[in-house]
Amino acid sequence: EVQLVESGGGLIQPGGSLRLSCAASGFTVRSNYMTWLRQAPGKGLEWVSIIYSGGNTYYADSVKGRFTISRDSSKNTLYLQMNSLRAEDTAVYYCTKGGNWFDSWGQGTLVTVSS
Amino acid sequence: EVLMTQSPATLSVSPGERATLSCRASQSVSINLAWYQQKPGQAPRLLIFGASTRATGIPARFSGDGSETEFTLTISSLQSEDFAVYYCQQYNNWFTFGPGTKVDIK
């Protein structure tokens, strides 16, 4: 059974950094496309970043230069390093499996950027 | 960027009735269109991909149709567990989501 469990969210001041983790089970992260999406409180869904099985990475313009997606094959875990955080980055961040449609989702982790 | 719009914003339906949700893309996305269901406090769940292919475990009362810029999601006979927010998402040119349609009880 595919399972994704995010962690690392919390309250952070503007300009700060956080690293989100997504522990995967039931499949191999390295062999799949993996994506981070986010949802601001009461709002819709927004694509953040993707890492392809070959290792190529891409970012939404809103986070480019500030966020970095990566993976650790030994831990079967996906990461999102978030730097220079802004109030508008406040959202539930979801780790998903997929690079076109997203067929498996974690429960999400809340990131709140506020002073 | 491909902009996605959905209508109506809210759809009030009685259990057992049919619900038809619309999604429009600002430019052609071929059939690279997915639908998701989200209930309060939960992550979205994939319903449909490729505009009309049901995901694993999705009941047959959910069906998708359309191509290019116009898409529909139909729930043939609403069950109590179907009251939720529904999002469409294009994956023809990166990834963008519609604002959602809330299906609530009439």
Backbone of each chain as ProteinMPNN parsed JSONL, in Angstrom:
{"seq_chain_A": "EVQLVESGGGLIQPGGSLRLSCAASGFTVRSNYMTWLRQAPGKGLEWVSIIYSGGNTYYADSVKGRFTISRDSSKNTLYLQMNSLRAEDTAVYYCTKGGNWFDSWGQGTLVTVSS", "coords_chain_A": {"N_chain_A": [[0.846, -1.196, 0.0], [0.558, 2.171, -0.886], [1.934, 4.849, 0.905], [2.251, 8.096, 2.221], [3.884, 10.319, 4.302], [4.016, 13.382, 5.64], [6.135, 15.775, 7.317], [7.531, 18.345, 9.462], [6.452, 20.864, 9.249], [5.293, 24.056, 10.628], [5.282, 27.014, 12.751], [6.825, 29.868, 11.548], [8.991, 32.677, 11.311], [8.792, 35.473, 9.028], [11.167, 35.4, 6.39], [12.553, 33.3, 7.396], [13.616, 29.78, 7.482], [12.59, 26.451, 6.579], [12.52, 22.877, 6.549], [10.733, 20.527, 4.881], [9.701, 17.145, 5.154], [8.945, 14.044, 3.557], [8.035, 10.966, 4.09], [8.052, 7.975, 2.399], [6.301, 4.939, 1.65], [5.706, 1.645, 0.364], [6.342, 2.024, -2.263], [8.997, 3.115, -4.487], [10.648, 6.09, -4.087], [12.691, 7.153, -5.689], [12.236, 6.064, -8.192], [10.012, 7.218, -9.188], [7.959, 10.024, -10.295], [7.782, 12.808, -8.241], [5.956, 15.178, -6.372], [5.432, 18.38, -4.913], [2.681, 20.056, -3.619], [0.574, 22.808, -2.639], [-1.786, 24.347, -0.373], [-3.308, 27.175, 0.465], [-4.891, 28.474, 3.431], [-8.311, 27.885, 3.296], [-8.312, 28.148, 0.564], [-7.595, 27.335, -2.94], [-5.739, 24.775, -4.754], [-2.216, 24.652, -5.392], [0.491, 24.114, -7.499], [3.844, 23.406, -6.539], [6.485, 22.249, -6.792], [8.432, 19.829, -8.643], [10.099, 16.699, -8.887], [11.673, 14.695, -11.161], [12.019, 11.216, -12.086], [14.509, 10.9, -13.216], [15.922, 12.854, -11.995], [15.763, 15.533, -12.657], [14.62, 18.78, -11.761], [11.941, 21.094, -11.107], [10.26, 24.239, -10.664], [7.544, 26.249, -9.416], [7.006, 29.62, -10.443], [6.551, 31.275, -8.286], [8.049, 30.296, -6.192], [10.559, 29.832, -7.08], [14.064, 29.839, -6.807], [13.965, 30.1, -4.099], [12.977, 27.781, -2.904], [13.894, 24.315, -2.625], [13.72, 21.156, -3.999], [14.307, 17.776, -3.144], [15.612, 14.402, -2.802], [16.129, 11.436, -0.838], [17.393, 8.481, -1.416], [18.18, 6.354, 0.198], [16.65, 6.636, 2.423], [14.193, 6.669, 1.367], [12.74, 9.035, 1.02], [11.281, 12.216, 0.443], [12.064, 15.669, 0.106], [11.519, 19.16, 0.922], [13.161, 22.01, 0.877], [12.772, 25.105, 2.246], [13.427, 28.414, 1.915], [13.871, 31.895, 2.833], [11.219, 32.583, 3.594], [7.879, 33.746, 3.124], [4.889, 35.58, 4.02], [2.894, 34.847, 2.264], [3.504, 32.251, 1.693], [2.285, 30.693, 3.495], [0.502, 27.819, 4.133], [-1.024, 24.553, 3.744], [1.1, 21.974, 3.02], [1.413, 19.499, 0.638], [2.698, 16.347, -0.115], [3.009, 14.483, -3.02], [2.545, 11.633, -5.139], [3.374, 11.328, -8.427], [3.466, 12.757, -11.734], [1.937, 13.923, -13.564], [-1.074, 13.57, -13.321], [-2.075, 13.287, -9.874], [-1.843, 10.699, -7.872], [-1.569, 9.718, -5.324], [-1.571, 10.97, -2.076], [-0.095, 12.667, 0.709], [-1.011, 13.415, 4.136], [-0.617, 16.025, 4.572], [1.172, 18.956, 5.734], [1.188, 21.74, 7.854], [2.344, 24.924, 7.209], [3.068, 27.928, 8.653], [3.684, 31.226, 8.168], [4.596, 33.855, 9.922], [4.962, 36.782, 11.952]], "CA_chain_A": [[0.0, 0.0, 0.0], [1.301, 3.43, -0.955], [1.696, 5.762, 2.013], [3.111, 9.279, 2.258], [3.722, 10.992, 5.59], [4.789, 14.619, 5.694], [6.48, 16.345, 8.617], [8.432, 19.484, 9.386], [5.757, 22.144, 9.227], [5.227, 24.786, 11.89], [5.238, 28.473, 12.713], [8.143, 30.414, 11.252], [8.956, 34.107, 11.016], [9.171, 35.847, 7.656], [12.6, 35.359, 6.138], [13.114, 32.083, 7.959], [13.732, 28.575, 6.678], [12.039, 25.19, 7.068], [12.641, 21.749, 5.645], [9.665, 19.538, 4.966], [10.044, 15.781, 4.777], [7.836, 13.183, 3.14], [8.475, 9.578, 4.133], [7.223, 7.159, 1.524], [6.344, 3.486, 1.78], [4.902, 0.962, -0.637], [6.906, 2.272, -3.588], [10.32, 3.72, -4.428], [10.625, 7.505, -4.464], [13.672, 7.402, -6.754], [11.743, 5.56, -9.473], [8.754, 7.883, -9.515], [7.861, 11.469, -10.261], [7.25, 13.241, -6.956], [5.534, 16.572, -6.496], [4.891, 19.124, -3.771], [1.586, 20.982, -3.874], [0.19, 23.479, -1.404], [-3.139, 24.895, -0.32], [-3.449, 28.215, 1.469], [-6.116, 28.273, 4.206], [-9.557, 28.242, 2.635], [-8.075, 28.436, -0.862], [-7.423, 26.202, -3.836], [-4.49, 24.033, -4.813], [-1.164, 25.269, -6.196], [1.701, 23.315, -7.706], [5.039, 24.052, -6.005], [7.734, 21.74, -7.331], [8.433, 18.435, -9.062], [11.361, 16.038, -9.184], [11.443, 13.55, -12.026], [12.798, 10.039, -11.71], [15.877, 11.119, -13.678], [16.555, 13.828, -11.116], [15.472, 16.922, -13.027], [13.71, 19.466, -10.841], [11.288, 22.287, -11.625], [9.592, 25.003, -9.616], [6.628, 27.331, -9.753], [7.676, 30.924, -10.415], [6.357, 31.891, -6.976], [9.008, 29.771, -5.22], [11.844, 29.62, -7.737], [15.164, 30.532, -6.163], [13.817, 30.057, -2.638], [12.682, 26.415, -2.478], [14.65, 23.262, -3.29], [13.199, 19.805, -3.832], [15.356, 16.76, -3.214], [15.19, 13.09, -2.298], [17.16, 10.573, -0.256], [16.995, 7.125, -1.789], [18.427, 5.433, 1.307], [15.55, 6.796, 3.376], [12.945, 6.691, 0.58], [12.113, 10.244, 1.523], [11.286, 13.424, -0.373], [12.239, 16.861, 0.922], [11.359, 20.494, 0.353], [13.852, 23.036, 1.642], [12.113, 26.375, 1.979], [14.177, 29.546, 2.454], [13.308, 33.238, 2.598], [9.768, 32.386, 3.619], [7.016, 34.929, 3.099], [3.544, 35.345, 4.546], [2.087, 34.189, 1.228], [3.848, 30.83, 1.64], [1.455, 30.011, 4.481], [-0.335, 26.831, 3.45], [-0.787, 23.126, 3.961], [1.951, 21.446, 1.96], [1.157, 18.095, 0.367], [3.609, 15.535, -0.913], [2.203, 13.612, -3.865], [3.199, 10.758, -6.11], [2.833, 11.563, -9.759], [4.051, 13.867, -12.466], [0.887, 14.444, -14.44], [-2.094, 13.574, -12.267], [-1.466, 12.982, -8.575], [-2.709, 9.604, -7.469], [-1.423, 9.43, -3.905], [-1.284, 12.198, -1.346], [0.067, 12.615, 2.144], [-2.055, 14.102, 4.902], [-0.294, 17.445, 4.558], [1.787, 19.58, 6.901], [0.863, 23.161, 7.83], [3.413, 25.911, 7.376], [2.526, 29.254, 8.933], [4.736, 32.239, 8.157], [4.029, 35.01, 10.617], [5.781, 37.329, 13.031]], "C_chain_A": [[0.881, 1.247, 0.0], [0.932, 4.303, 0.236], [2.726, 6.876, 1.957], [2.839, 10.015, 3.553], [4.642, 12.199, 5.644], [5.074, 15.03, 7.141], [7.34, 17.574, 8.39], [7.763, 20.845, 9.349], [5.762, 22.813, 10.593], [5.132, 26.276, 11.665], [6.652, 29.006, 12.535], [7.995, 31.889, 10.91], [9.298, 34.374, 9.558], [10.685, 35.923, 7.507], [13.269, 34.101, 6.637], [13.122, 30.918, 6.987], [13.088, 27.39, 7.378], [12.387, 24.115, 6.058], [11.511, 20.774, 5.92], [10.19, 18.189, 4.51], [8.789, 15.025, 4.415], [8.372, 11.757, 3.084], [7.506, 8.711, 3.349], [7.384, 5.682, 1.855], [5.426, 2.881, 0.73], [5.357, 1.185, -2.062], [8.256, 2.957, -3.395], [10.273, 5.143, -4.946], [11.509, 7.763, -5.673], [13.132, 7.022, -8.134], [10.471, 6.264, -9.955], [8.92, 9.394, -9.61], [7.214, 11.838, -8.925], [7.039, 14.752, -6.982], [5.126, 17.129, -5.139], [3.806, 20.08, -4.28], [1.279, 21.686, -2.564], [-1.204, 24.08, -1.526], [-3.202, 25.9, 0.815], [-4.783, 28.032, 2.183], [-7.365, 28.768, 3.48], [-9.452, 28.489, 1.148], [-7.92, 27.155, -1.674], [-6.009, 25.648, -3.81], [-3.501, 24.697, -5.77], [0.019, 24.317, -6.287], [2.922, 24.101, -7.233], [6.293, 23.584, -6.735], [7.583, 20.276, -7.708], [9.868, 17.956, -9.217], [11.045, 14.794, -9.992], [12.354, 12.392, -11.615], [14.263, 10.184, -12.133], [16.646, 12.151, -12.868], [16.32, 15.282, -11.48], [14.434, 17.505, -12.086], [13.174, 20.744, -11.467], [10.46, 22.926, -10.525], [8.586, 25.977, -10.202], [7.387, 28.649, -9.634], [7.628, 31.549, -9.023], [7.38, 31.428, -5.939], [10.408, 29.598, -5.797], [12.931, 30.465, -7.083], [15.112, 30.511, -4.651], [13.629, 28.628, -2.122], [13.552, 25.437, -3.28], [14.035, 21.913, -2.963], [14.356, 18.82, -3.961], [14.809, 15.444, -2.675], [16.399, 12.351, -1.754], [16.726, 9.141, -0.502], [17.163, 6.156, -0.633], [17.311, 5.49, 2.344], [14.187, 6.765, 2.688], [12.089, 7.898, 0.968], [12.314, 11.405, 0.559], [11.395, 14.626, 0.565], [11.848, 18.116, 0.153], [12.032, 21.468, 1.303], [13.269, 24.385, 1.252], [12.88, 27.486, 2.684], [13.453, 30.853, 2.144], [11.781, 33.205, 2.59], [9.025, 33.699, 3.767], [5.645, 34.568, 3.652], [2.696, 34.573, 3.534], [2.472, 32.724, 1.002], [3.051, 30.028, 2.664], [0.455, 29.097, 3.787], [-0.132, 25.459, 4.081], [-0.012, 22.624, 2.758], [1.718, 19.934, 1.856], [2.281, 17.512, -0.485], [2.742, 14.594, -1.739], [3.086, 12.768, -4.778], [2.546, 11.014, -7.455], [3.473, 12.773, -10.404], [3.143, 14.402, -13.539], [-0.347, 14.635, -13.563], [-1.422, 13.063, -11.007], [-2.339, 11.946, -7.882], [-2.58, 9.207, -6.014], [-0.961, 10.691, -3.208], [-0.967, 11.874, 0.108], [-1.057, 13.388, 2.821], [-1.82, 15.607, 4.953], [0.364, 17.905, 5.854], [1.623, 21.088, 6.78], [2.105, 23.991, 8.097], [2.762, 27.273, 7.55], [3.677, 30.231, 9.036], [4.147, 33.521, 8.734], [4.984, 35.473, 11.701], [4.982, 37.414, 14.33]], "O_chain_A": [[1.824, 1.359, 0.783], [-0.248, 4.477, 0.541], [3.905, 6.647, 1.687], [1.686, 10.307, 3.872], [5.866, 12.073, 5.689], [4.338, 14.672, 8.06], [7.817, 17.822, 7.283], [8.439, 21.872, 9.41], [6.179, 22.219, 11.588], [4.93, 26.743, 10.544], [7.563, 28.642, 13.279], [7.009, 32.302, 10.3], [10.011, 33.593, 8.928], [11.388, 36.438, 8.377], [14.437, 33.858, 6.333], [12.701, 31.037, 5.837], [13.042, 27.326, 8.607], [12.533, 24.389, 4.866], [11.353, 20.267, 7.031], [11.015, 18.1, 3.601], [7.701, 15.329, 4.905], [9.077, 11.387, 2.145], [6.301, 8.712, 3.602], [8.449, 5.233, 2.28], [4.486, 3.525, 0.265], [4.803, 0.586, -2.985], [8.616, 3.334, -2.28], [9.907, 5.384, -6.096], [11.128, 8.503, -6.58], [13.538, 7.608, -9.138], [9.93, 5.932, -11.009], [9.874, 9.969, -9.087], [6.211, 11.242, -8.531], [7.842, 15.498, -7.541], [4.542, 16.421, -4.318], [4.007, 20.811, -5.25], [1.675, 21.218, -1.497], [-1.723, 24.291, -2.623], [-3.154, 25.528, 1.988], [-5.718, 27.485, 1.598], [-7.452, 29.936, 3.099], [-10.395, 28.984, 0.531], [-8.089, 26.047, -1.163], [-5.195, 26.005, -2.958], [-3.883, 25.231, -6.812], [0.486, 23.784, -5.28], [3.034, 25.301, -7.485], [7.07, 24.397, -7.236], [6.729, 19.567, -7.176], [10.745, 18.716, -9.629], [10.257, 13.946, -9.573], [13.331, 12.578, -10.889], [15.154, 9.647, -11.476], [17.856, 12.308, -13.025], [16.643, 16.175, -10.697], [13.497, 16.825, -11.667], [13.858, 21.397, -12.254], [10.016, 22.263, -9.588], [8.743, 26.465, -11.321], [8.302, 28.776, -8.82], [8.547, 32.265, -8.625], [7.563, 32.089, -4.917], [11.34, 29.252, -5.071], [12.742, 31.656, -6.836], [16.087, 30.861, -3.986], [14.075, 28.303, -1.021], [13.898, 25.685, -4.435], [13.85, 21.569, -1.796], [15.261, 19.003, -4.775], [13.693, 15.381, -2.161], [17.536, 12.602, -2.152], [15.796, 8.648, 0.135], [16.371, 5.225, -0.491], [17.058, 4.517, 3.054], [13.151, 6.828, 3.349], [10.886, 7.786, 1.207], [13.372, 11.554, -0.054], [10.878, 14.6, 1.682], [11.842, 18.143, -1.078], [11.536, 21.721, 2.401], [13.27, 24.761, 0.08], [12.972, 27.499, 3.911], [12.549, 30.904, 1.309], [11.141, 33.739, 1.684], [9.477, 34.628, 4.437], [5.288, 33.393, 3.741], [1.874, 33.739, 3.915], [1.835, 32.033, 0.207], [3.142, 28.8, 2.69], [-0.339, 29.543, 2.958], [0.806, 25.24, 4.847], [-0.42, 22.827, 1.614], [1.811, 19.2, 2.84], [2.739, 18.126, -1.449], [1.828, 13.969, -1.2], [4.205, 13.142, -5.13], [1.327, 10.927, -7.601], [3.953, 13.685, -9.731], [3.546, 15.248, -14.338], [-0.627, 15.747, -13.116], [-0.339, 12.481, -11.059], [-3.418, 12.254, -7.375], [-3.397, 8.434, -5.513], [-0.071, 11.393, -3.688], [-1.505, 10.92, 0.671], [-1.938, 13.94, 2.161], [-2.709, 16.371, 5.331], [0.148, 17.33, 6.92], [1.889, 21.658, 5.722], [2.818, 23.783, 9.079], [1.995, 27.717, 6.695], [4.548, 30.084, 9.893], [3.312, 34.178, 8.111], [5.716, 34.678, 12.291], [5.51, 37.853, 15.352]]}, "seq_chain_B": "EVLMTQSPATLSVSPGERATLSCRASQSVSINLAWYQQKPGQAPRLLIFGASTRATGIPARFSGDGSETEFTLTISSLQSEDFAVYYCQQYNNWFTFGPGTKVDIK", "coords_chain_B": {"N_chain_B": [[0.728, 30.655, -18.819], [-1.737, 28.248, -18.096], [-4.991, 28.966, -17.447], [-7.516, 27.875, -15.291], [-10.985, 27.55, -14.992], [-13.962, 27.008, -13.054], [-17.362, 25.985, -12.895], [-20.649, 25.585, -11.489], [-19.753, 27.814, -8.719], [-20.821, 26.881, -6.357], [-22.882, 24.094, -5.913], [-25.994, 22.981, -5.277], [-27.51, 20.074, -4.352], [-29.833, 17.39, -4.172], [-29.689, 14.281, -2.355], [-29.284, 11.382, -4.378], [-29.858, 12.661, -6.711], [-28.628, 13.884, -9.92], [-25.467, 15.325, -10.608], [-23.75, 17.825, -12.343], [-20.7, 19.094, -13.125], [-18.661, 21.743, -14.278], [-15.673, 22.539, -16.096], [-13.286, 24.701, -17.391], [-10.644, 25.441, -19.622], [-8.139, 27.91, -20.33], [-6.751, 27.66, -22.653], [-6.206, 25.098, -25.119], [-5.939, 21.919, -23.612], [-5.828, 19.431, -24.525], [-6.58, 16.125, -23.675], [-5.559, 16.179, -21.206], [-6.377, 16.231, -18.356], [-7.467, 16.214, -15.038], [-9.572, 15.201, -12.292], [-10.406, 15.905, -8.898], [-11.523, 15.084, -5.602], [-12.241, 16.696, -2.579], [-12.631, 16.541, 0.855], [-13.554, 18.216, 3.939], [-10.713, 18.958, 5.916], [-9.223, 16.908, 4.85], [-6.862, 15.423, 2.54], [-6.871, 15.981, -1.02], [-8.473, 13.643, -3.292], [-7.784, 11.597, -6.008], [-9.956, 11.338, -8.725], [-10.498, 11.137, -11.522], [-8.543, 10.826, -14.474], [-6.878, 11.759, -17.533], [-9.064, 12.944, -18.642], [-11.317, 11.243, -18.743], [-10.913, 8.747, -17.59], [-11.457, 6.641, -14.935], [-9.946, 6.655, -11.726], [-8.256, 4.134, -9.744], [-10.495, 2.256, -7.834], [-12.525, 4.112, -7.8], [-15.968, 4.808, -7.783], [-18.404, 3.827, -10.274], [-20.343, 5.74, -10.641], [-19.18, 8.151, -10.953], [-18.17, 10.1, -13.643], [-16.21, 11.344, -16.339], [-15.829, 13.776, -18.939], [-15.022, 15.336, -22.095], [-12.739, 17.546, -23.896], [-9.896, 19.389, -25.151], [-10.797, 22.462, -24.363], [-13.069, 22.328, -22.796], [-14.683, 20.678, -20.192], [-16.388, 18.156, -18.29], [-17.552, 16.88, -15.171], [-19.492, 14.334, -14.036], [-21.715, 13.231, -11.61], [-23.636, 10.593, -11.158], [-25.714, 9.773, -9.406], [-26.106, 11.199, -6.532], [-24.47, 10.372, -3.543], [-24.369, 10.387, 0.056], [-21.739, 10.587, 0.871], [-20.563, 11.983, -1.15], [-20.715, 14.679, -0.999], [-18.782, 17.44, -1.166], [-15.783, 19.283, -2.075], [-14.844, 19.806, -5.423], [-12.156, 19.661, -7.645], [-10.709, 20.59, -10.746], [-7.83, 19.859, -12.767], [-5.207, 20.722, -14.904], [-2.66, 19.129, -16.843], [-1.246, 19.599, -19.089], [0.446, 21.669, -19.67], [2.692, 22.26, -17.568], [1.25, 22.52, -14.328], [-1.952, 23.339, -13.329], [-4.702, 24.26, -11.275], [-8.276, 24.391, -11.051], [-10.553, 26.667, -9.335], [-12.366, 25.264, -7.85], [-15.469, 23.505, -7.18], [-18.044, 23.527, -4.945], [-20.03, 21.001, -3.739], [-22.994, 20.799, -2.234], [-25.548, 19.869, 0.18], [-28.879, 19.995, -0.805]], "CA_chain_B": [[0.066, 29.819, -17.812], [-3.098, 27.828, -18.434], [-5.925, 29.298, -16.371], [-8.655, 26.966, -15.198], [-12.158, 28.066, -14.295], [-14.968, 25.99, -12.772], [-18.701, 26.486, -12.621], [-20.789, 26.778, -10.66], [-18.912, 27.809, -7.528], [-21.533, 26.002, -5.435], [-23.963, 23.337, -6.528], [-26.836, 22.37, -4.245], [-28.13, 18.897, -4.962], [-30.438, 16.438, -3.239], [-29.178, 12.902, -2.512], [-29.933, 10.618, -5.425], [-29.923, 13.438, -7.943], [-27.458, 13.947, -10.779], [-24.737, 16.583, -10.522], [-22.849, 18.061, -13.463], [-19.744, 20.147, -12.821], [-17.953, 22.17, -15.484], [-14.304, 23.03, -15.984], [-12.848, 25.278, -18.659], [-9.241, 25.84, -19.705], [-7.947, 29.124, -21.118], [-6.249, 27.203, -23.933], [-6.387, 23.66, -25.222], [-5.097, 21.02, -22.821], [-6.096, 18.09, -25.062], [-7.338, 15.415, -22.641], [-4.671, 16.149, -20.04], [-7.233, 16.853, -17.358], [-7.809, 15.342, -13.915], [-10.54, 15.686, -11.31], [-10.159, 15.498, -7.527], [-12.534, 15.337, -4.582], [-11.648, 17.013, -1.292], [-13.529, 16.733, 1.985], [-12.919, 19.082, 4.95], [-9.661, 18.382, 6.734], [-8.578, 15.78, 4.178], [-6.172, 15.668, 1.287], [-7.657, 15.637, -2.209], [-8.429, 12.264, -3.773], [-7.906, 11.531, -7.455], [-11.143, 10.657, -9.247], [-10.464, 10.966, -12.981], [-7.408, 11.356, -15.218], [-7.093, 11.608, -18.967], [-10.396, 13.517, -18.874], [-12.452, 10.323, -18.626], [-10.523, 7.464, -17.003], [-11.593, 6.619, -13.478], [-8.823, 6.137, -10.952], [-8.509, 2.879, -9.061], [-11.404, 2.274, -6.701], [-13.547, 5.152, -7.91], [-17.231, 4.208, -8.228], [-18.833, 4.103, -11.654], [-21.252, 6.89, -10.718], [-18.36, 9.295, -11.358], [-17.703, 10.012, -15.019], [-15.643, 12.561, -16.892], [-15.951, 13.906, -20.388], [-14.524, 16.589, -22.637], [-11.41, 17.65, -24.483], [-9.488, 20.742, -25.534], [-10.992, 23.485, -23.332], [-14.336, 22.164, -22.066], [-14.729, 19.386, -19.514], [-17.43, 17.984, -17.289], [-17.568, 15.756, -14.242], [-20.876, 13.999, -13.706], [-21.988, 12.252, -10.558], [-24.945, 10.19, -11.682], [-26.695, 9.703, -8.329], [-25.282, 11.635, -5.408], [-24.531, 9.702, -2.26], [-24.049, 11.298, 1.162], [-20.289, 10.763, 0.95], [-20.078, 12.744, -2.318], [-20.766, 16.118, -0.749], [-17.367, 17.779, -1.042], [-15.317, 20.225, -3.089], [-14.254, 19.125, -6.567], [-11.2, 20.466, -8.388], [-10.103, 20.085, -11.977], [-6.397, 20.166, -12.87], [-4.609, 20.408, -16.198], [-1.243, 18.767, -16.817], [-0.719, 19.716, -20.443], [1.495, 22.687, -19.606], [2.886, 22.252, -16.108], [0.084, 22.057, -13.575], [-2.771, 24.36, -12.693], [-5.969, 23.782, -10.748], [-9.405, 25.286, -10.988], [-10.857, 27.167, -7.993], [-13.208, 24.311, -7.144], [-16.93, 23.565, -7.077], [-18.535, 22.891, -3.725], [-21.31, 20.309, -3.884], [-23.581, 20.671, -0.906], [-26.863, 19.238, 0.258], [-30.009, 20.883, -1.031]], "C_chain_B": [[-1.354, 29.486, -18.266], [-4.0, 28.122, -17.234], [-7.129, 28.368, -16.438], [-9.798, 27.652, -14.448], [-13.153, 26.931, -14.116], [-16.299, 26.665, -12.476], [-19.645, 25.32, -12.348], [-19.822, 26.736, -9.485], [-19.494, 26.883, -6.467], [-22.695, 25.366, -6.17], [-24.731, 22.649, -5.408], [-27.674, 21.264, -4.881], [-28.733, 18.014, -3.867], [-29.82, 15.061, -3.434], [-29.988, 12.137, -3.538], [-30.035, 11.353, -6.741], [-28.59, 13.403, -8.685], [-26.801, 15.311, -10.619], [-23.773, 16.676, -11.697], [-22.003, 19.292, -13.164], [-18.955, 20.47, -14.082], [-16.574, 22.725, -15.153], [-13.894, 23.536, -17.36], [-11.39, 25.702, -18.571], [-9.094, 27.038, -20.63], [-7.322, 28.84, -22.488], [-6.364, 25.69, -23.953], [-5.397, 22.901, -24.341], [-5.258, 19.574, -23.309], [-6.993, 17.32, -24.08], [-6.503, 15.28, -21.371], [-5.321, 16.857, -18.858], [-7.596, 15.819, -16.297], [-8.845, 16.025, -13.028], [-10.202, 15.093, -9.938], [-11.355, 15.85, -6.649], [-11.808, 15.652, -3.272], [-12.734, 17.257, -0.25], [-12.804, 17.548, 3.056], [-11.887, 18.332, 5.783], [-8.919, 17.222, 6.111], [-7.804, 16.257, 2.962], [-7.105, 15.365, 0.12], [-7.466, 14.173, -2.594], [-8.634, 12.299, -5.281], [-9.139, 10.741, -7.85], [-10.944, 10.201, -10.689], [-9.135, 11.502, -13.501], [-7.631, 11.082, -16.695], [-8.485, 12.025, -19.385], [-11.539, 12.565, -18.583], [-12.13, 8.977, -17.999], [-10.635, 7.528, -15.484], [-10.343, 6.043, -12.823], [-9.232, 4.853, -10.232], [-9.444, 3.07, -7.874], [-12.486, 3.318, -6.75], [-14.835, 4.557, -8.46], [-17.656, 4.666, -9.618], [-19.802, 5.267, -11.757], [-20.5, 8.188, -11.062], [-17.916, 9.099, -12.809], [-17.206, 11.377, -15.491], [-15.74, 12.575, -18.397], [-15.298, 15.224, -20.806], [-13.141, 16.481, -23.228], [-11.158, 19.102, -24.84], [-9.691, 21.723, -24.377], [-12.223, 23.28, -22.453], [-14.444, 20.756, -21.51], [-15.893, 19.352, -18.532], [-17.139, 16.767, -16.426], [-19.031, 15.548, -13.867], [-20.895, 12.968, -12.599], [-23.436, 11.835, -10.776], [-26.038, 10.173, -10.624], [-25.954, 9.974, -7.026], [-25.555, 10.832, -4.148], [-24.073, 10.681, -1.18], [-22.548, 11.586, 1.226], [-19.723, 11.594, -0.205], [-20.124, 14.248, -2.1], [-19.373, 16.577, -0.326], [-17.059, 18.902, -2.026], [-14.592, 19.44, -4.18], [-13.376, 20.104, -7.341], [-10.847, 19.785, -9.71], [-8.657, 20.57, -12.036], [-5.913, 19.803, -14.261], [-3.146, 20.067, -16.005], [-0.656, 18.775, -18.225], [0.474, 20.668, -20.499], [1.75, 22.973, -18.135], [1.565, 21.871, -15.443], [-0.668, 23.248, -13.004], [-4.125, 23.762, -12.345], [-7.047, 24.843, -10.926], [-9.689, 25.69, -9.551], [-11.783, 26.262, -7.195], [-14.694, 24.583, -7.27], [-17.319, 22.836, -5.805], [-19.898, 22.287, -3.994], [-21.877, 20.135, -2.488], [-25.016, 20.171, -0.987], [-27.962, 20.282, 0.106], [-31.081, 20.677, 0.038]], "O_chain_B": [[-2.076, 30.351, -18.761], [-3.792, 27.59, -16.144], [-7.681, 28.114, -17.509], [-9.589, 28.258, -13.397], [-13.192, 26.0, -14.92], [-16.36, 27.75, -11.897], [-19.482, 24.226, -12.886], [-19.144, 25.73, -9.277], [-18.76, 26.187, -5.765], [-23.396, 26.016, -6.945], [-24.175, 21.83, -4.677], [-28.439, 21.496, -5.818], [-28.188, 17.916, -2.767], [-29.462, 14.701, -4.555], [-31.216, 12.224, -3.572], [-30.274, 10.738, -7.78], [-27.572, 12.957, -8.157], [-27.484, 16.329, -10.508], [-23.066, 15.717, -12.008], [-22.526, 20.391, -12.976], [-18.621, 19.576, -14.86], [-16.345, 23.297, -14.087], [-14.13, 22.873, -18.37], [-10.957, 26.257, -17.561], [-9.837, 27.17, -21.603], [-7.364, 29.689, -23.379], [-6.594, 25.068, -22.915], [-4.201, 23.189, -24.321], [-4.883, 18.625, -22.62], [-8.053, 17.816, -23.697], [-6.72, 14.376, -20.564], [-4.883, 17.922, -18.423], [-7.981, 14.694, -16.615], [-8.976, 17.249, -13.017], [-9.773, 13.945, -9.829], [-12.095, 16.793, -6.928], [-10.868, 14.951, -2.899], [-13.635, 18.072, -0.448], [-11.574, 17.572, 3.084], [-12.139, 17.236, 6.285], [-8.073, 16.608, 6.761], [-8.05, 17.338, 2.427], [-8.034, 14.57, 0.263], [-6.454, 13.55, -2.274], [-9.552, 12.955, -5.773], [-9.353, 9.623, -7.381], [-11.185, 9.044, -11.032], [-8.651, 12.525, -13.017], [-8.476, 10.266, -17.061], [-9.024, 11.519, -20.368], [-12.626, 13.009, -18.213], [-13.02, 8.134, -17.889], [-9.997, 8.355, -14.833], [-9.763, 5.071, -13.306], [-10.417, 4.537, -10.131], [-9.22, 3.928, -7.021], [-13.295, 3.408, -5.827], [-14.813, 3.878, -9.486], [-17.303, 5.757, -10.067], [-20.065, 5.743, -12.862], [-21.115, 9.194, -11.416], [-17.356, 8.06, -13.159], [-17.721, 12.419, -15.086], [-15.733, 11.532, -19.05], [-15.056, 16.105, -19.981], [-12.459, 15.467, -23.084], [-12.067, 19.932, -24.834], [-8.838, 21.807, -23.494], [-12.399, 23.992, -21.464], [-14.318, 19.771, -22.237], [-16.322, 20.383, -18.014], [-16.568, 15.774, -16.876], [-19.714, 16.477, -13.436], [-20.183, 11.964, -12.646], [-24.353, 12.636, -10.597], [-27.18, 10.525, -10.918], [-25.268, 9.104, -6.488], [-26.701, 10.637, -3.742], [-23.453, 11.699, -1.489], [-22.134, 12.687, 1.588], [-18.526, 11.878, -0.23], [-19.625, 15.011, -2.928], [-18.853, 16.17, 0.713], [-17.945, 19.405, -2.717], [-13.821, 18.524, -3.892], [-13.79, 21.221, -7.653], [-10.707, 18.564, -9.778], [-8.309, 21.578, -11.422], [-6.177, 18.702, -14.747], [-2.47, 20.62, -15.137], [0.301, 18.057, -18.518], [1.395, 20.478, -21.293], [1.098, 23.828, -17.536], [0.845, 21.002, -15.936], [-0.097, 24.067, -12.285], [-4.625, 22.872, -13.033], [-6.761, 26.041, -10.947], [-9.116, 25.107, -8.63], [-11.968, 26.467, -5.995], [-15.126, 25.723, -7.443], [-16.967, 21.672, -5.609], [-20.817, 22.981, -4.427], [-21.316, 19.416, -1.661], [-25.608, 20.067, -2.061], [-27.976, 21.306, 0.79], [-32.116, 21.343, 0.01]]}, "name": "protein", "num_of_chains": 2, "seq": "EVQLVESGGGLIQPGGSLRLSCAASGFTVRSNYMTWLRQAPGKGLEWVSIIYSGGNTYYADSVKGRFTISRDSSKNTLYLQMNSLRAEDTAVYYCTKGGNWFDSWGQGTLVTVSSEVLMTQSPATLSVSPGERATLSCRASQSVSINLAWYQQKPGQAPRLLIFGASTRATGIPARFSGDGSETEFTLTISSLQSEDFAVYYCQQYNNWFTFGPGTKVDIK"}
